[in-house]
Amino acid sequence: MTSSGGEVDVKGVFIGAGCNRIVNNVSWGACDLVAFGAQNAVAIFSPKSAQILTTLPGHNASVNCTHWLPSNKFSFRAKQFKSHYLLSGDSDGAIHLWELSLLDQKWRNVLQLPKSHNKGITCIAAHVISETVVIFASASSDGSVCVWEVAFPSTNEGDCTLLLLDTLVVGSKSMVALSLAELPGNVGHMVLAMGGLDNKIHLYCAKRAGECMQFVKACELKGHTDWIRSLDFSLPMGKNGEANNVMLVSSSQDRGIRIWKMALHGSSADINGGCKKEEISLTSYIQGPIFTAGPLTYQVSLESLLIGHEDWVYSVQWQPPSASETEGIPYQSESILSASMDKTMMIWKPEKTSGIWMNVVTVGELSHCALGFYGGHWSPNGDSILAHGYGGSFHLWRNVGTSSDNWKPHKVPSGHFAAVMDISWARSGDYIISVSHDQTTRIFSPWKSVNSLEGGSWHEIARPQVHGHDINCVTIIQGKGNHRFVSGAEEKVARVFEAPLSFLKTLSHATLTNVVANEDHLVDVQILGANMSALGLSQKPIYVHSADKTPDRSGNEGIDTLETIPDAVPVILTEPPIEDQLAWHTLWPESHKLYGHGNELFSLCCDNKGKLVASSCKAQTASVAEIWLWEVGSWKAVGRLQSHSLTITQMEFSNDDSMLLAVSRDRQFSVFKIHRTGSDEIHHELISRQEAHRRIIWSCSWNPHGHEFATGSRDKTVKIWAVTPESSVKQLTTLSQFKSSVTALSWVGLDSKSNGFLAIGMENGLLELWNLSIKRTDNIYSNVVASVAIRLDPFVCHVSSVNRLAWKKPEKSGEECRKLQFASCGTDHCVRVFEVNVFV
């Protein structure tokens, strides 16, 4: 998606985000796109390209569930659809309807449903009646279930119409699983299955009659001994071309899966003499209740009980039907996919001769970090299965077998599953590193292809730190030497990490350059990778010469304790890695700890030569709110700078490293002069401190070609300042007031004449680029021009607070058009990379 503004063109090239950790959050549509909730946004990704295509802004609370219209179950009916629709529900009880036009791939927010739930939406289920009519049901934590009818326009000009058909309340306990179906042999009659916290499945029936549709309780199905977590109706199925029964599959926290059969009561299958023979066979049905719907009655029976999972079974789903090639009649496959917190997904099918349901395929995550799956989904054609897990991650397997099943893992999008707090570009510009409150540090990079002339699609290529505390800040060491970074978390220690040999060789494959050979100081890297410690705080190095040795377990073999964490196997990746590799085998070793601060780390920055690192922590007194300076290499504390009385929110060195700028919650900024003596000692001097804004100052950024800087504040203003030769600071201008708090700034230069762009990120997630032109003669400022270059489309922006912006160092290019890149991260769990084309 592109935003254009005259001489500037901005294109989003990458979105990295994890999935909200909640059941029913993911939906795979008939259009072969997957929707999921990423904080308050609905994210859309393509399983074919393994890229997140866009995020949909509109919700004001965390997105709990999504459901495509038509979903993968109704892909056989979607052949003629010009538009596909998507429902999304959030934790405030709001439901939105979105439209995707297949012609131009444009999205629009069609409508927000009238608020009928007082608490969060837990489940949405739908049944496609025709190309223009869909009936769907929504369940909420407030105990209510609403049934709706939505009519889509038959032409592109019309509007969607919505009708609330019925509202149901089932007892005192809320429903968390729903499924809708049409009853076989009974035109216009619908059945709604509901399951939840009372361990029972409730069946309700209703007849479609114009605008009136009242659901009446038909019966209850008992058998599960814990909460019902998932329900799914099959399409009508039967023998000899007669579709006279429908199947319902249910899963529960009792670890069991049950298949229920609803057959027309009195049909030939139940009356003929073969019934007695079945009573003594293994496939005999346990008779259940009989219910009436209109003129017909239906017999419910327990078809099968599937036992195989070792933990809660969070989802079950019938394989999507395939349309018959000759008649176009959908054929319902007897195949069920289940996903469980035991880290596995299973495919179940009846055995051909006996009819007993068996587990025929098991796939899963073996990594130490994965804590199980929240849901499993079929692709529309049934050749792929997708799981989403506790760590906000996706896992995709595709059946690549010809004569027999052969399920292989495939690449999927990945990203943080909590607020992303900070990002930093590598000195080479080959990758960005991000840190998050999900307690991980991740590296994203374009993976170039030998066959493609383009820059390559972006992927997560390493997860150098998996921690035990929320991580707040990161900075990459910019000077010569191995790739290194410093991170600060909700602890008093800053940690230094150094790239292992496995990462350097992986980066060589990603960039199609020999990273190790090109930089002579990397030849003697002796560390291959890193192992996680038992408590997840320090990461120990794995040396090259010891990588082949079998670790000594000192007699604890086979004992499952905290100390017996499996060893990492550092690998050189020749293609973008999957989740199992990222979570465990791409760690960087920790080389140093920086002790000194009295509270949790909050901000870090490194100078441009890679000689100094500055750090600050959360503070409520002046003695704690000091900046520590650390010398890179020796990692000794070489300075303690005092100026502020509250937490310092951001720091940045000037382009020539002669000054350090800091902004704080106390509404002041400070400028320190930093210089080295002949003996290489660091001297610092506070040259200015001013109360610059009326509210907290969140962000600051230096002009890359001068001693001007910008500050952004909660008071919704951005101010431009200059350090004069007399070492005083004066205000040059104030940008016109913004609609939201300014939370992130980053300044990039276009030329040496102090023309540049200021990227501005706000609390509402929106991004703007401003042209800045500063004219000065003999250090006297004659003119400062600031104007909006472009306001980015909300569909390419964040949906919550932007926490950090960072420009990649510009490359020299042609005069007609300059290509720039900047990265952003936000509270919406997203890391984004934008390409900016400047037409000169």
Secondary structure, DSSP 8 states (H G I E B T S, - for coil): -EEEETTEEEEEEEEE----SSTT-EEEBTTS-EEEEETTEEEEEETTTTEEEEEE---SS-EEEEEEESBGGGGGG-TT-SEEEEEEEETTS-EEEEEEETTTTEEEEEEE-----SS-EEEEEEEE-SSSEEEEEEEETTSEEEEEEEE--SSTT---EEEEEEEEE-SSS-EEEEEEEE-TT-TTEEEEEEEETTS-EEEEEEE-BTTB---EEEEEE---SS-EEEEEE---B-STT---EEEEEEEETTSEEEEEEEEETT-HHHHSTHHHHHHTSTT--EEEEEEEETTEEEEEEEEEEEE--SS-EEEEEE---EE-TTT--EE--S-EEEEETTSEEEEEEE-TTT--EEEEEEEE---SS---EEEEEE-TTSSEEEEEETTS-EEEEEE--SSS--EEEE------SS-EEEEEE-TTSS-EEEEETTSEEEEEEEE--TT-SS--EEEEEEEEEE-SS-EEEEEE--SSSS-EEEEEESSS-EEEEE--HHHHHHHHHHHTS-HHHHSGGGTT--EEEEEE-TTSS-EEEEEGGGTTS----TT-TT--STT----------SS---HHHHHHH----EEEEE---SS-EEEEEE-TTSSEEEEEE--SSTTTS-EEEEETTT--EEEEE---SS-EEEEEE-TTSSEEEEEETTSEEEEEEEEE-TT--EEEEEEEEEE--SS-EEEEEE-TTSSEEEEEETTS-EEEEEE-TTS-EEEEEE----SS-EEEEEEEESSTTSEEEEEEEETTS-EEEEEEEEEEETTEEEEEEEEEEEE--GGGS-SS-EEEEEE-------SSEEEEEEEEEETTS-EEEEEEEEE-
